């Protein structure tokens, strides 16, 4: 093959692939997340990578980051086959960009097969047509939970979300974090009370949601560009900057609700938030793990009540590491009935990328093997296989080295893969039913009877 004819085998821009040490870290985090999800009774599902475009564009998602595709079953040069089969026209489809809208379609498709409230988790890969850059991908794994009910959904499900977030991030030990909680009704109610027109509220919420990215002065400018007066913009800024302890903020909100005009929705939002906070505390979440932040709005149209964003303290530039909220109409858009839900999402691929780069997480060893049985001489291979299998049956991960090479080279191979122990059996050890166990971390080497080998390895692993 001529040099100019060589195939470009580099990965497509924005589509990640992992070395074994990185993939093992992802699987460890997935297992930790799954364990916490299931401890709260969430059940796993999977939805197609491809959905109908009209499904993905439902409820305000106009497709700014949708990766489109037409008829993924037959390529363009085979369209005639489809026409001959009796199918006509083409059906617009696209890759799913999140899990929430596909969940709504899933519930609509399986309504009579599910029990409600329906609590599910998903750890699927999703796709977004974004400009690929550091920490931003076009393909990434997202870990979601949602609870959806028919007609009414207790606010205690909203309270469970911070408890779940706390358990996950404490389990993976990434340092101090803060779950920032708000309620969209509070924002909407306040905007109404200061005279913001109904048709301006949606854009105002979107602008407020950008406060951390663009700063206070730019938020003011953007509000005024939307026709909000300078006085109203200032009141909005002062409102979203209300701070203090959770109880202090709640008291300030109650006071505002009593003294501003047209505060029915504001009061409802405060009452809901108070109920959620009480539930969070009753679930044992420490007060230093959460706060009320009135600037948290979540830009997506479908959020209607409680909203969450989680920040890693000392690393705020990483952005939200887990977010979500409550929605009332998303599922109903497919079924024509009220089906409220609440959920959170962890963009795991992005999170791993950010935490590795910041030095907060480290990759795992390239292999899950804990022991290598080295090859001292070919005629002892039956013994090596039996010893390896004995260790595996005791729950120890083992690599048997089938290739004979100098002992030092085998130690190097084990060490490079992050394997801590090597089992050494020569003819004398085999005759005496013994082995030498070498710890590559400490350099220590001890003699162990083969019948005690599994127990000794386990003792040293813990």
N, C-alpha and C positions, 0 to 999 in steps of 0.2 A: 504494500500500500504506500503510495507516495505521501510525503510529509504533508502536503496540502490537503490530502484526502482523509487525514486523521479525524476521528469522531471526537467532538467536544463532549467529554463525559463529566464536566463540572456540574454541580447541582444548579437547578434553575434558581434565579434570584428570589430570595424570600422563602425558600423551601428548605428547612433545616434537615440535617441528618446528624446522628449522634455516634460518637465513639463508644465502645463498650462501657467505659467508666462513667460517661454521661448518661447513657441509657439506664444503667443500673441505678443511678441517682434518681432519675425520673420514676422508675418502677418502685423504688423505696418510698418516694413521696406519694405516688399514686396509692400504694398500699396503706400508708398512714392516713391519707384522706378518706379512702374507702372505708377503713375501719371505723373512723369517727362517724361518717355518714350512716353506716349501718347500725351503729350503736344508738342512733336516734330513730331507727326503723325505716330509713330510706331504702328503696328497692331499685336495682339497676335496670335501665332500659337502653336501647340504642335506636337511633333514627337514621334514615338514609343520609349519605353525604350529599346527595342531590335531591332538591325539592322543586316543586313547581314554582316558577318565578312569582306568580300571583300570591302564593302562600308567603314567601319571604318578604314581599312588599306590603303585606297586610299591616294595618294599624300603624301607619306613619313611616314605615321603613321604605324609603324611596330608592334604595339601592346605590348609595354613593360608594359603598365598598363591596358590592356584590360581584363575584366572579361569574360571568354569564356563560351559558352553553346552550346550543340548540340541538336537540335530539342526540343525547349522548350514546344511544344504542347503535345507530348507524352513522358512519362518517359520510361527508358530502358525496364522495364518489360512489356510494352505495344507496343513495336516496331512491333510485329506481326500484330497488328490491322492496322497499317499504310501500311504494306506490302500487306495485303489483300485488302486494298482500292485502290491499283493500284500505290501508290507512291513507288518509288525506291530510294535507296541511302539515304544519309543524307545531310543536308545543314548547313554549319557552320554559327552560329549566335553568337552575343555577345551583352552585355549591352553597351549602348552608354557611352563614357567617356567624351564627351564634346557636345556642341550644334552646332559647326560650320560645321563639316563634315556631320552630319545628315541634316543640313540646305541645304547643296549642293544637297544631294540626294532628299530632299523635293522639291526643285526648279525644279530639273530634272523630277520628277514625276508629277508636277503640272504646267509645263511651260506654257501651253496654257490657264490656268485658272488665272494666276497672271498678274498684271500690273507692269511695271518697270519704274524707279528704285523701287525695292521691299524692303520696310523697315519693318522689323518684330522684335518683341521681344518675348523671351521665358524665363520662370522661372521654368523650369523642374528640376527634380532630375536626376543626372548623377552618374555614377559608375566607380570607378578606383580600380584596383587590387594593391593598395599600402600597405605597411606595416603600420598598424594602430598605430597611436601614438597621443600625445596631439596636437590638432589642425589639424590633418590630418585624413580624413575619407575615407571610401570606398564607402559611399553613401553620397551625399551632393547636395544641391540645388544651381543651377547656374543661374544667371540673365544676359541674353545676349541681345544685339541689334546688328543687321547687316543691312546694305543697300547693295543690289546687283543690278547691272545694266547689260544691254546687250551692249557689245562693249566698251562704255566709261562711266566713273563715275567721276563726278566733285570732285575736291579736297576739295570743300567746305563741302562735307559730312565728310571728314576727320576732318575739322575744327569744325564741330558740336560736335564731340565726347568729347573734353575737356569741352565744354560748358555744356553738359549733365552730365558729371562726377561732375563738379563743383556744379551744381544745386542739385544733389542727396546728396552729402556729406555736403553741407551747410544746406540742409533741415533736415538731421538727426543729425546735430550739434555734430560732433565727434572731432572737433578741427581743427587745421591748417593742411593742406595737400598740396602736391606738385605733379603736373602732369608733368612727365618727357617725353619729346617728342624727337624722332629721326626719321631718314629715312634710311631704309636698303640699298637704293641705294648709300647713302653717304658712308656707311661702305664698301660695295662691290667696289665702285669706288676708294676709298682710297687704299684698299688692292691691287687692280690692279695697281695703280699708283706707289706702292713701290715694284712691282715685284712679288707679291704673285700669284702663278699659279691658273688657273681657278678651277682645281679640289681640291684645298686646301681651297678655300674661305668659303665653307659651314662649315668645321670644325673650321676655324678661328672665324667665327661668333658665333658658339656655345661656344667656349672658352671665347670670349670677354663677352658673356652674363653671365658668371659665376664670373665676377670680384668682385661683392659685396660679394659673398659667400666665395671665396677662396683667394682673395687678389691679389695684383699686382705681387708679386714675383712668386706665383704659376701660374698665367696666363702666365707669361714669360716662365716658365718651360714647361708648356703644349703646348705653341706655338712652342717652339723649338723641342719638341717631335714630332710634326707634320711636321718637316723638315723646319721650318721657321728659318732663320738665327737670331743670337742674335741682329744684327743691325736692321733687319726688325721688330723683336719683340719689340725692344725699340721704334721704330718709331710708331708702333701700340699703345703702351702704352701712349706715349706722345700725340698721336692724340685723343684717347678716353678721355684723361684727360683735353682737352681744356675746359675752363670754362669762366664765366663772364655773363653779362646780355644777354638776348636773342639777342639783336642787335649786341653786341660785338662778340658773337659766330658766328652769320651769317657773319659778316665782315671777321672774321678769316677764315671761310670756303671758302668764295669767293676768298680771297687772295691765299689760298692753291690751289684752282681750277685753278687759273691763272698761277701758278708757278710750278705745278707738271706735269709730262708727263701723257698722256693717262687718261685725267680727264673728258671725256664726261659723263660717268655715275655719277661721283661725282658732276659735275655741274648740271646735271638733278635733282639729289637728293636735292641739295641746293635750286634750283629754286622751287621744289615742297614744301620743308619745309618752304620756305619764304611765299609761297601762303597760306599754312595752318596756319602759325603764324598770317598773316594779317587777315584771316578769324576768328581765335580765338579771336583776339582783337575786331574785328567788332561785334562779338556776345556778347561783354561786359564782357569777362572773365578778371579779374584783373591780372596784370603782376606778382603779387606775388603768383598766383595760378599755374603757369606753368614755365617751363624752357626747354632749349635744353640740353640733356644729351647724348653725343655720345657713351656712354657705353651701352645704352639700345639697345638690339638687338632682343629680343624675340626669343627663341630657335627653335620654330616650323618652319618647312621647308616652309610652304605655305605663310608666310609673305614676301612681296616684296617691300613695300614702307613705309609709315608712321607707326610708332610703338609707343605705349604708355605704361607707367607704372606709378602708383599713389602710393605715399608714405605718410604715416601719420607722420608729423614732430614731433620729440621727441619720436617716437615709431618706428624708422626705422627697428628695429629687427623683427617687424611683417611682413616685406616683402611687396610686392605689394598688395594693396587692390583692385585694378581695373586695368586691362591691356587689350591690344588688338592691332589691326593694320589693314593694308590694304593687300589684297591678290588679285592676278590677274588670277590665273589658277585653283583655287580650284574647282569652280563649273564647269568649262570647262572640267575637267577630266571626268565628266559623260556625257557631251553633245557634246564635241568636238568643242566648240566655246568659244570665250573670254567673260567671265562674271566677271568683276572686282567687288570687294566688300570691305567694311571696317566695322569693328565692335569692340565692347568692351565686357568684361565679368567681372562680380562680383561673386566670389565664396561665396555666402551669408552664407552658413552654417559655413564655415571656418572663415569668417569675424566675424560673431557673436561670435563664440567661442573665437577668439583672443581678441575682444574688451571687452567682459565680463570679461575675465581673467585679462586684463590690467586695468579694472576699468573705461574704457572709456564709456561703455554703462552699463545700469542697466536693469534688467528684469522689465516687467510691472506687475501690479496687477494680481493675479491669475484668476480673473473674470472680464469681461467687465461691470458687473453691477455697477451702481453708487448709487443705493438705495436699501435698504432692508426694506420691509414692515413686521414688526415683528408681531408675533402671541400672542396677549394678552389673548384672550379667543376664544374658538372654535366657539361659536355662532355668532361671528362677522366675520367669514370667508367670507360670501358674500360681506361684506363691504370691506375687504382687497383685494378681487379679483377685485372689481370695481375700487378701488383706484389704484391698480397696473396697471390695463388696461388703466386707464386715464393717468397715468404717461407715459406709453409706447407710447400711441398715441401722446403724446407731444414730443416724441423723446428721452425719458430717459430710460436707461437700468435698469430693476428692477428684483430683486429676491423676491418672496413672500415666507415667511417662513410658510410652512404647518404644521410643528411640533411644538407643544406647549412645551416650556421649560422655565426655569427662564429667566427673562429679561436680566440679566447680561450675561448669557451664549449666548443669541442671539446676544448681542453686541460683545462678543468675537468672535463669528463665523463670523460676518460681518467684523470686524477689521482684522481677519486673512486672509480674502480673498481680502483685500484692498478696501472694500466698505466704502465710506466716510459718507453716510447719512443713518439714520434709521428713518422710519416713525412709530410713536407710536399712536395707536388708541385704547382706552378703551371704556367702555360703556358710560361714561360721554362725551368723545370727539365725539363718534359716534352720540349721541343724539343732540349735539350742532353743528354737521357737521364741526368739527375741528380735528386737529391732532397736535401732538408734533413732531417737526423735530429736531433730534439730530445729530450734526456734531461730528463724532468720532475723527476727527483730532484735533479739538479745545476744545471739551467737551461742547461747547455751545448748549443749547436746547431752541427752541423758539416755540411758539404756532402759528399755521397757519390755516386759514380757508381752508377746502378741495378744494374749488373752486379756491383758489390762490396757492395751493401746488406746482403744476408743475412750475408755474412762479417763485416761491421762490427757488425751487431746482435749476432751470436753472441759476438764478441770482447768487447763491452761488457757482455753479460749475465754473463760469467764473471769 
